[in-house]
Amino acid sequence: MTEWGLFVVLFVALFIGWVLGRRRTKENQKEDFKKVPNDYFRGLNHLLNGQQSEAIDAFVDSLEVNSDTFDIHLTLGNLFRKKGEIQKAINIHQSLLARPDISPRDTRLVQLELASDFMSAGLLDRAERLLLNIAARKTEFQKEIFTLLVDLYEFEQSWDKAIRMGHQLQSDFPTRKQAQRLAHFYCELAEEAIKKEQWTTAFQKYKSAIDVDVDCVRASIGLSDIYLSQKRYRDAIKELKSVADQDHEFLPIVIPMLRDSYLKVWGSGGYLKFLQEQLKMHPSATLIRALTEHYAQDDKEFAEQFIITQLRAHPTIKGFQELIDMQRAESDGHDQENLSVLYELIEQLTSSKPKHRCRQCGFSGHQLHWQCPSCKSWGTVKPIHGLEGE
């Protein structure tokens, strides 16, 4: 719905609310029409002139707070908050709370909206106190309260509080998304511990993340890093291979670590088998390049035929660049110079393209973010697949 359409609907809702609030006998309706507040017509004039903010202010002035207009004022407060006019939203919600005849349920509902206003205004302490006060009463809005508290603690990066409240939310209202989010909170604590070289604490936090969400790729990669630092290569291999089952889209990130780990203990046999199995199920440019590099160590001609076959089935710019690099190494003179120019052009093209994209909002960039900088979703930024990606 367009912004104009939204305000038209708002106008209709306000008009209906006014009519319902002033419904009387047929004889009195004509007299009531004469008593329509001037602010109401002033708001209509602003609306017709495209002055939406002024229209809303006028409509608010024209509507006294009563049981018939309660929902309209609540909607107006939310609208002001979404438009960034936080103080107006706070004023409306506080005026609703000041009503002596407001029901206990409506009181809690307005307090919930007021807490959202405080959070939007950056008044986090006031929002937290208000939410904890409502939560202590065990109301019908527990899910919404817990969710706002988790949001608040996440924004503050108070990970211990976020985990504690997240567990309460997950216990009463379990969802897959909340479990994923909770696992990332543990990973944040693990990374803080790593910065302080508290390896045991970091290990425990990553394990807790896996306990909450068995498919947490971030925790598996974190555990493998710890194992590699301790030269526990077999354990690192186990964690890295689990990424294929957790979310195969992250495989390109762990392939280099997996190759190095295999070479430390078992040689390339197990590594080759893993790559071949994954290529059948989840082909990607990184897998094709890794296999091509491996085959080229023994038979460059076979490796070249392999990548050509794979490019026909799964064309990618990265794969084409690998083929050019192989042919460039085997050529000389003018041909080598031409291939080098082509390789550099492709390198410039690939380096300018984003490598990761959020599956939630479409944000893209070169760096992998475990939390999307745009929509703030956890674990939704993944390597790009397709012609220009994997």
PyMOL commands that set and color helices and strands:
alter all, ss='L'
color gray80, all
select helices_A, chain A and resi 3-21+26-34+38-48+52-62+70-82+86-97+104-120+124-135+142-156+159-172+176-195+199-212+217-229+233-246+248-265+269-281+285-296+300-313+317-330+333-352
alter helices_A, ss='H'
color red, helices_A
select strands_A, chain A and resi 356-358+364-365+381-383
alter strands_A, ss='S'
color yellow, strands_A
deselect
rebuild
show_as cartoon
